[in-house]
Amino acid sequence: MAKQDDKFTVDAIVVEALPNAMFRVRLPDEKQSEIIGYVSGKMRKNYIRILPGDTVTVEMSPYDLTRARITYRR
């Protein structure tokens, strides 16, 4: 079972809104790579809206670096 320490936390920018509460998110690395981000349960429960251009905090698992959980909107 994964521990809380195993996750990478990164600030990123939302590029595009996709269906089913998913978003294309750009990471702040040299390649400007984009990954798929989905909304965490607490953000969904509290109806926090995310729009393209928002800066968000994402958590990534070391097992799958192409998907991330959006945990905070700035």
N, C-alpha and C positions, 0 to 999 in steps of 0.2 A: 504494500500500500504506500502511496506517495505521501511524503511529509510536506509540511508547509515550507520547509527550507529548500525543497527541490525546485521551486518555481522561480523563474526569472521575472522581475518586475521592471517594466520599461515604459517611458512616456512616448506616446505616438500621436499621429494626426489622422483623423478620419478623412478618407478620400471620397468614399462613395457609400451610399446606403443600399443594401441588398434586401431581397425579400426575407421573411421569417426572422426579423430582428438581428440580421447579420450585417456586418460592415466590412469594407475593404479599408485596411489601416496601413499607413506608411510608417515604417520604423526609422529612427534617426541614425542609421548607419551610412557608410560611404556609398553603398550600392543603391540606397533608397528603396530597399526591398519592401514589397507589400504582402501582407498576410490577411487571412480572414479572421475577424473578431466577432464574438457573440456576447450578448449582454448577460451579466451575472444575475443571479436570482434576486438579490436585494435591490438592484437597480430596476429590474423589471417590476418587482413588488411595489416600489415607491414611485412608479411611473416617471422615471427620469428620462427625458428626451435626449437623443443624441443626433446631431446634425453634421453634415459634411463641413469640415473646417474646424471642428472642435478638437481640443487637445485632451487626450484620455490617457489613463494609466491602464496598462494591460499586463496580465500574468500569462507567462508561457511555460509549458511543461518541457523538460529536456527530452521527452520522448517524441513529441510531435511539434516541430518548430514552425509549422505552416498554419497553425490555429492558435488563437489566444482568447482569453476571457477578459472582457472590458469590466474593470472594477470601479473606476472613478472617472468622473467628467470634470474638467476644470473650467 
